[in-house]
Amino acid sequence: MIKESSPGRSRIAHMAGSNRSERVLILASFVNRVGNGLFNTAAALYFTLVVDLPAVQVGAALTVAGLIGLLAGIPGGHLADRRGPRTIMMLALAVQAVAMSALVLVESWAALTVIATVDQLAAAVGGAAWGALVVRVGTDRPALFRAKLRTYVNLGVVLGTVGAGFAVTANTRTAYTVLILGNAASFALCALLLFLLPNYGALASPPRQRRWIALTDRPFVTFTALYGAMGLQYPVVSLLLPIWISEHTDAPRWTVATVSAINAAVCVLLQTRIGSRIETPRDGGKAFRTAGLLFLVSCPMMALTAHTPMWAAAALVVAAIFVHSLGEIWESSGGFALGFGLAPDHAQGQYQGLLGLGFSAGQALAPALLTTVVLGLGTSGWLLLGAFFAAVGAVGPALERWGTRSRPRPRQGAAATERSEESDDAHA
């Protein structure tokens, strides 16, 4: 007699993915991001306090590594398209596991620069391959899958950050070493989990197509620039708002920590509910516009905190970060719908590599832009930032129409055949 699974167990499994492959990729991504949370929180402290490198040298090494790493995204994505995204992502994760482990041996600026550069090159390749893998795995309800994936990724970062807090409190070489090796182990475990996925092969490309098709796709290149610009909203939460609260408001200091906690909680709790409804590129264009309008509301609210009494400022910070977090959900969901929806299936890796390049470039410029323009101008800077986000978001619908007109309609029959073949391979 076949024993049926309980409704509660089925419901929990469905929350983590609609099928086995989705659950595997969600788990692998979750594990990887827990490791990232462990490392990113305490990396700078380890190299400055334990290795005793000057902060300027640490910053320079990580900047050089990040800039060089940008060069690998598009070629790495193209390799994933031609050799299979699972294979390339596993290789990239293996390189990162080795590079991360080697960081515990660093004693000089040169060694840190070389190892961090290897790590960033592998991260760029892996990021592009991950984007292609997401498309191949999430075929039933892609918007719902991507929303769930992002929910668990955010949860992983939160848990990793909490774990890192214990090491920072201990402030010993052993504690920091455990964090670094824990991150290395997360890369290795993530790679092993990917063995449970089908080995997706390359999809056939149209005849006589240019090799670097993404770089000649003007609508997508434009979207990449806009995506990088809208990505400035992330350092608003992690960098700009904490400085603003500490130096320009009377809000209690605990509100600095509250900002990150509320942002994480809103994204974890509401990402799937909102993101699952943003499925098509058209939905993505509208979502981008909605995100810009939400940021247009949140930025003036943040500015007003400098002109209100202590508890009113605290309440305003909480309200502002809630609205901003809603904007983040709409922005990320719109980015998924446009970024994946406008890219051809056979070149998803290359396109995601380009998109990652645009996003990373925006993140590299963000600290200088936000601290000089917004903090320099004060209230006017916040209003200018809100208007900037709204203007970028307003372009979303028109960009979607341009992108949709410029590419052929997908062949549903061919796509269904490909999915069927992959399913057969998985159960062979």
matplotlib code that plots the C-alpha trace (Angstrom):
import matplotlib.pyplot as plt

x = [0.0, 1.4, 1.5, 0.4, 2.4, 0.7, -0.9, 1.4, 4.5, 3.3, 2.6, 6.1, 7.7, 5.7, 6.8, 10.4, 9.9, 7.4, 9.7, 12.9, 15.2, 13.7, 14.2, 17.8, 18.7, 16.9, 18.8, 22.2, 21.7, 20.6, 23.7, 25.9, 24.4, 24.7, 28.4, 28.4, 26.7, 29.3, 32.2, 31.0, 30.2, 33.6, 36.1, 37.3, 37.8, 39.8, 42.3, 42.7, 42.6, 44.0, 46.2, 47.1, 46.9, 46.1, 42.5, 43.6, 45.5, 42.5, 40.2, 42.6, 43.0, 39.3, 38.7, 41.3, 39.8, 36.3, 37.2, 39.2, 36.3, 33.9, 35.7, 34.8, 31.0, 30.2, 32.8, 31.9, 28.2, 29.0, 30.9, 27.9, 25.7, 28.0, 29.1, 26.1, 25.3, 25.5, 29.0, 30.4, 28.8, 30.2, 33.7, 33.4, 32.2, 35.1, 37.6, 35.9, 36.1, 39.9, 40.4, 38.4, 40.3, 43.6, 42.6, 43.5, 47.1, 47.2, 49.9, 50.5, 48.7, 50.0, 48.7, 45.3, 45.0, 45.9, 43.6, 40.7, 41.1, 40.8, 37.7, 36.0, 36.8, 35.2, 32.3, 31.5, 31.6, 29.4, 26.9, 26.4, 26.0, 23.6, 21.4, 21.3, 20.7, 17.7, 16.1, 16.6, 15.3, 12.3, 10.2, 6.8, 6.1, 9.3, 8.2, 7.0, 10.3, 12.5, 10.5, 11.0, 14.6, 15.2, 13.3, 15.6, 18.7, 17.7, 17.1, 20.4, 22.3, 20.4, 21.3, 24.9, 25.1, 23.7, 26.3, 29.1, 28.0, 29.2, 32.7, 32.8, 31.9, 34.7, 37.1, 39.8, 41.8, 40.2, 36.7, 37.4, 39.1, 36.0, 34.0, 36.3, 36.5, 32.7, 32.2, 34.7, 32.7, 29.4, 30.9, 32.0, 28.6, 26.7, 28.8, 28.0, 24.3, 24.3, 25.2, 21.5, 20.4, 20.1, 23.2, 21.6, 23.2, 23.7, 20.6, 21.0, 21.6, 20.2, 22.5, 25.0, 24.4, 27.1, 29.1, 28.7, 25.0, 24.3, 26.7, 24.9, 21.3, 20.7, 17.4, 19.1, 22.3, 20.1, 18.2, 21.6, 22.5, 19.1, 19.4, 22.8, 21.4, 18.4, 20.7, 21.9, 18.9, 20.7, 23.6, 20.9, 20.0, 23.4, 25.5, 23.7, 20.8, 22.9, 25.3, 22.4, 20.7, 23.9, 25.1, 22.0, 19.1, 18.1, 16.8, 18.0, 21.1, 19.2, 17.4, 20.5, 20.3, 16.5, 16.9, 18.6, 16.3, 13.1, 14.5, 15.4, 12.1, 10.0, 11.9, 11.7, 8.0, 6.7, 9.0, 7.1, 3.7, 4.5, 7.2, 5.1, 2.7, 5.4, 5.8, 6.2, 8.5, 5.5, 4.9, 8.5, 8.4, 5.4, 7.1, 10.2, 8.0, 6.2, 9.6, 10.7, 7.5, 8.0, 11.5, 10.2, 8.1, 10.7, 13.6, 11.8, 10.6, 14.3, 15.1, 12.5, 14.0, 16.6, 13.9, 11.8, 12.2, 13.8, 10.8, 9.1, 12.4, 12.6, 9.0, 9.7, 12.8, 10.7, 8.0, 10.5, 12.5, 9.2, 8.2, 11.8, 11.8, 8.6, 10.3, 13.2, 10.9, 9.2, 12.6, 14.2, 11.0, 10.9, 14.6, 14.1, 11.1, 13.0, 16.5, 15.4, 12.4, 14.3, 17.2, 17.1, 17.1, 20.2, 22.3, 21.0, 24.4, 25.9, 23.0, 23.1, 26.9, 26.2, 23.5, 25.8, 28.5, 26.0, 24.9, 28.4, 29.6, 26.7, 27.5, 31.2, 30.2, 27.4, 29.5, 31.2, 28.0, 25.7, 28.1, 29.2, 25.9, 23.2, 25.1, 26.7, 23.4, 21.5, 17.7, 18.0, 20.2, 17.5, 14.9, 17.2, 17.8, 14.1, 13.5, 16.4, 14.9, 11.4, 12.9, 14.8, 11.7, 9.5, 11.5, 10.6, 7.4, 8.8, 12.0, 10.0, 8.0, 11.2, 12.8, 9.8, 9.4, 13.1, 13.1, 11.3, 8.5, 9.6, 8.7, 6.6, 6.7, 10.5, 10.7, 8.3, 10.3, 13.5, 12.0, 10.7, 14.1, 15.7, 13.1, 13.9, 17.6, 17.0, 15.2, 17.4]
y = [0.0, 3.4, 5.8, 9.3, 12.3, 14.6, 17.8, 19.8, 18.2, 18.8, 22.4, 22.9, 21.3, 23.5, 26.6, 25.6, 24.8, 23.2, 20.3, 18.6, 20.7, 23.9, 22.8, 21.7, 25.1, 27.0, 24.9, 25.4, 29.1, 29.3, 27.5, 29.7, 32.9, 31.8, 31.6, 35.0, 36.4, 34.9, 36.3, 39.7, 41.0, 40.3, 40.2, 43.8, 43.4, 40.2, 41.7, 45.0, 43.7, 40.2, 40.2, 43.8, 45.3, 49.0, 49.7, 51.6, 48.5, 46.3, 48.6, 48.9, 45.1, 44.5, 47.3, 46.0, 42.5, 43.7, 45.7, 42.9, 40.5, 42.5, 41.4, 37.7, 38.0, 38.1, 35.5, 33.3, 33.5, 32.7, 29.6, 28.6, 28.8, 26.6, 24.1, 24.0, 26.3, 23.6, 22.5, 26.0, 27.1, 24.1, 24.8, 28.4, 27.4, 25.0, 27.8, 30.1, 27.4, 27.0, 30.8, 31.4, 28.8, 30.4, 33.7, 32.3, 32.2, 35.8, 38.0, 40.7, 43.1, 41.4, 38.0, 39.4, 41.1, 38.0, 35.7, 38.2, 38.7, 34.9, 34.8, 37.7, 36.3, 33.0, 34.9, 36.8, 33.5, 31.8, 34.6, 34.5, 30.7, 30.9, 33.2, 30.7, 27.9, 29.7, 29.9, 26.2, 25.1, 27.4, 26.5, 25.8, 29.2, 31.2, 34.3, 32.3, 30.3, 33.4, 35.1, 32.0, 31.8, 35.4, 34.9, 32.1, 33.9, 36.9, 34.6, 32.9, 36.3, 37.2, 34.0, 34.2, 37.8, 36.8, 34.0, 36.5, 38.7, 36.0, 36.0, 39.8, 39.8, 37.3, 39.2, 36.5, 35.1, 31.7, 33.1, 35.0, 31.9, 29.8, 32.4, 32.3, 28.5, 28.4, 30.4, 28.2, 25.1, 26.8, 27.1, 23.4, 22.2, 24.3, 22.7, 19.2, 20.0, 21.0, 17.3, 16.6, 18.8, 17.6, 18.3, 20.9, 21.0, 24.0, 25.2, 25.6, 29.2, 30.7, 30.3, 33.1, 34.8, 37.0, 35.5, 38.5, 39.0, 40.7, 43.5, 44.4, 44.2, 47.9, 47.5, 45.1, 47.2, 50.2, 48.1, 47.0, 50.7, 51.4, 48.3, 49.4, 52.8, 51.5, 49.3, 52.4, 51.7, 48.8, 51.0, 53.5, 50.9, 49.4, 52.6, 55.9, 55.7, 54.4, 57.4, 59.8, 58.5, 58.7, 62.1, 64.1, 62.9, 62.7, 59.2, 56.6, 54.7, 51.4, 52.5, 51.9, 48.2, 48.3, 49.5, 46.3, 44.1, 45.6, 45.6, 41.9, 41.0, 42.8, 41.2, 37.7, 37.9, 39.7, 38.8, 35.7, 37.3, 40.3, 38.8, 35.8, 38.1, 39.8, 37.2, 38.8, 41.5, 43.8, 43.1, 43.9, 47.2, 48.2, 46.9, 49.0, 52.1, 51.2, 50.7, 54.2, 55.7, 53.9, 55.3, 58.7, 58.4, 56.8, 59.2, 62.4, 60.5, 59.7, 63.4, 64.5, 62.5, 65.3, 67.8, 65.9, 65.1, 61.9, 59.5, 61.0, 60.5, 56.9, 56.3, 58.0, 55.9, 52.7, 53.9, 55.0, 51.7, 49.8, 51.8, 51.5, 47.7, 47.4, 49.3, 46.9, 43.9, 45.6, 46.5, 43.1, 41.4, 43.8, 43.2, 39.4, 39.7, 42.0, 40.5, 37.0, 37.8, 39.9, 37.5, 34.6, 31.2, 30.0, 33.0, 33.5, 33.1, 35.8, 38.2, 37.6, 38.2, 41.6, 42.4, 41.5, 43.8, 46.7, 46.0, 45.6, 48.8, 50.6, 49.2, 50.2, 53.8, 54.0, 54.8, 57.8, 59.1, 58.7, 60.0, 63.1, 64.0, 63.0, 63.6, 66.7, 68.3, 67.0, 67.2, 68.4, 65.4, 63.0, 64.7, 64.6, 60.9, 60.1, 62.0, 60.1, 56.7, 57.8, 58.9, 55.7, 53.6, 55.6, 54.4, 50.8, 50.4, 52.1, 50.0, 46.8, 47.8, 48.5, 45.3, 43.2, 44.6, 44.0, 40.2, 37.3, 35.5, 32.4, 29.1, 27.4, 24.0, 24.0, 25.1, 22.4, 19.8, 21.0, 20.8, 17.3, 16.1, 17.6, 15.8, 12.5, 13.1, 13.8, 10.4, 8.3]
z = [0.0, -1.0, 1.9, 1.0, 2.2, 4.7, 3.5, 5.8, 4.4, 0.8, 1.6, 3.1, 0.1, -2.3, -0.4, -1.1, -4.8, -7.2, -8.1, -7.2, -9.3, -8.0, -4.4, -5.1, -6.6, -3.8, -1.2, -3.0, -3.3, 0.4, 1.6, -0.6, 0.8, 4.4, 3.7, 2.0, 5.1, 7.4, 5.4, 4.1, 7.6, 9.1, 6.1, 6.5, 10.3, 9.8, 7.4, 9.4, 13.0, 12.7, 9.6, 10.5, 7.0, 6.7, 5.9, 2.8, 1.5, 2.2, 0.3, -2.6, -2.9, -2.9, -5.4, -7.8, -7.5, -8.1, -11.1, -12.7, -11.9, -13.9, -17.1, -16.6, -16.5, -20.2, -21.4, -18.5, -19.4, -23.0, -21.8, -19.7, -22.8, -24.8, -22.2, -19.9, -16.9, -14.2, -15.2, -15.4, -12.1, -10.3, -11.6, -10.5, -7.1, -6.7, -7.6, -5.0, -2.4, -2.9, -3.1, 0.1, 2.0, 0.8, 2.4, 5.9, 4.7, 3.6, 5.3, 2.7, 0.4, -2.7, -1.6, -0.7, -4.1, -6.1, -4.1, -4.0, -7.8, -8.5, -6.2, -8.0, -11.5, -10.4, -8.8, -12.0, -14.1, -11.5, -11.3, -15.1, -15.0, -12.1, -14.1, -17.0, -14.6, -13.0, -16.4, -17.1, -13.7, -13.2, -16.3, -14.8, -13.1, -13.5, -11.7, -8.6, -8.6, -8.8, -6.1, -3.8, -4.7, -3.8, -0.5, 0.6, -0.6, 1.6, 4.5, 4.0, 4.1, 7.3, 9.0, 7.9, 9.2, 12.6, 12.8, 11.9, 14.8, 17.3, 15.7, 15.7, 19.3, 20.1, 18.0, 17.8, 14.9, 15.5, 15.3, 12.0, 10.6, 11.2, 9.3, 6.3, 6.2, 6.7, 3.6, 1.7, 2.9, 1.6, -1.9, -1.8, -0.5, -3.0, -5.8, -4.5, -4.3, -8.0, -8.8, -8.1, -11.0, -14.6, -16.6, -18.9, -22.3, -24.7, -26.6, -30.3, -31.5, -34.7, -37.7, -38.5, -35.2, -33.8, -30.9, -28.5, -29.2, -25.8, -26.5, -29.8, -28.2, -27.7, -25.7, -23.3, -23.0, -22.2, -19.6, -18.1, -17.6, -16.0, -13.8, -12.6, -11.8, -9.9, -8.0, -6.1, -3.8, -2.1, -0.6, 0.5, 3.1, 3.9, 3.7, 3.3, 5.8, 8.7, 8.3, 7.9, 11.1, 13.1, 12.0, 10.9, 13.1, 16.8, 16.3, 18.9, 17.8, 17.9, 14.8, 12.8, 13.4, 13.1, 9.5, 8.3, 10.3, 8.9, 5.4, 5.6, 7.2, 4.7, 1.8, 3.2, 4.1, 1.0, -1.9, -2.9, -2.5, -4.7, -7.0, -8.1, -9.9, -12.0, -14.7, -18.2, -19.5, -19.6, -15.9, -15.3, -17.0, -14.9, -11.7, -12.5, -12.6, -9.4, -7.7, -8.8, -7.4, -4.0, -3.8, -4.6, -1.5, 0.8, 0.1, 1.2, 4.3, 5.1, 4.6, 7.0, 9.8, 10.2, 11.0, 13.6, 17.3, 18.6, 18.7, 15.7, 13.8, 14.9, 13.7, 10.4, 9.8, 10.4, 8.0, 5.4, 5.4, 5.1, 2.0, 0.6, 1.2, -0.8, -3.6, -3.4, -3.9, -6.9, -8.4, -8.0, -9.4, -12.3, -12.9, -13.0, -15.4, -17.8, -17.4, -18.1, -20.3, -22.9, -23.1, -25.7, -24.1, -25.9, -24.7, -21.1, -19.6, -21.8, -21.1, -17.4, -17.5, -19.1, -16.6, -13.7, -15.2, -15.2, -11.6, -10.3, -11.9, -10.3, -6.9, -7.3, -8.0, -5.4, -2.3, -3.8, -5.5, -2.4, 0.2, -1.9, -3.5, -1.0, 2.2, 0.7, -0.2, 2.8, 2.4, -1.2, -1.9, -0.7, -2.8, -5.8, -5.2, -5.0, -8.3, -9.9, -8.9, -10.2, -13.5, -14.0, -13.1, -15.5, -18.4, -17.6, -19.7, -22.8, -22.5, -22.3, -25.5, -27.3, -26.2, -27.0, -30.5, -31.4, -30.8, -32.3, -30.5, -28.6, -30.2, -27.5, -29.2, -29.3, -25.7, -24.6, -26.4, -24.8, -21.3, -22.1, -23.2, -20.1, -17.9, -19.6, -19.0, -15.3, -14.9, -17.1]

ax = plt.figure().add_subplot(projection="3d")
ax.plot(x, y, z, "-o")
ax.set_aspect("equal")
plt.show()
